[in-house]
Amino acid sequence: MIYITRKERFNAAHKLYKPEWSEEKNREVFGKCSNPNWHGHNYELFITVKGMPNPETGFVIDLKVLSQIVKENVIDPLDHKNINLDVKFMQGIMASTEMLAMQIWNQLHDAIRSQGAMLHAVKLYETENNFVEYFGNEK
């Protein structure tokens, strides 16, 4: 099994809050991340796919194709957007990095599989110190 990773970047704003909670409770739970006027991040996204190389091309997946899949399904919808307000696949979902990574997986899984590879991991850096990794819901 070969693993290959593509790195992408996007910039987006969000806030962590629950509308049914008071401003005080949101601040208590989410701190500065519940700022009513939003805040932004320069995200770094690592998409790792796995599979066996095609004997004709030597590729697990053509990286130009992988880049296009990520661009169309993730980067274009997220880049320079408000995750809470502008991103369809995040509507009604808490805009935490954890939840965003899970939704990115959902946006990519089938498209990558259609190219003969398997999505192995989504790693999303929110800051240089904080990142999440998601490996799907496989047991």
Stockholm file with secondary structure:
# STOCKHOLM 1.0

chainA/1-139         MIYITRKERFNAAHKLYKPEWSEEKNREVFGKCSNPNWHGHNYELFITVKGMPNPETGFVIDLKVLSQIVKENVIDPLDHKNINLDVKFMQGIMASTEMLAMQIWNQLHDAIRSQGAMLHAVKLYETENNFVEYFGNEK
#=GR chainA/1-139 SS CEEEEEEEEEEEEECCCCTTSCHHHHHHHHGGGGCTTCEEEEEEEEEEEEECCCTTTCCSSCHHHHHHHHIIIIIHHHTTEEHHHHCGGGTTSCCCHHHHHHHHHHHHHHHHHTTTCEEEEEEEESSSSCEEEECTTCC
#=GC SS_cons         CEEEEEEEEEEEEECCCCTTSCHHHHHHHHGGGGCTTCEEEEEEEEEEEEECCCTTTCCSSCHHHHHHHHIIIIIHHHTTEEHHHHCGGGTTSCCCHHHHHHHHHHHHHHHHHTTTCEEEEEEEESSSSCEEEECTTCC
//
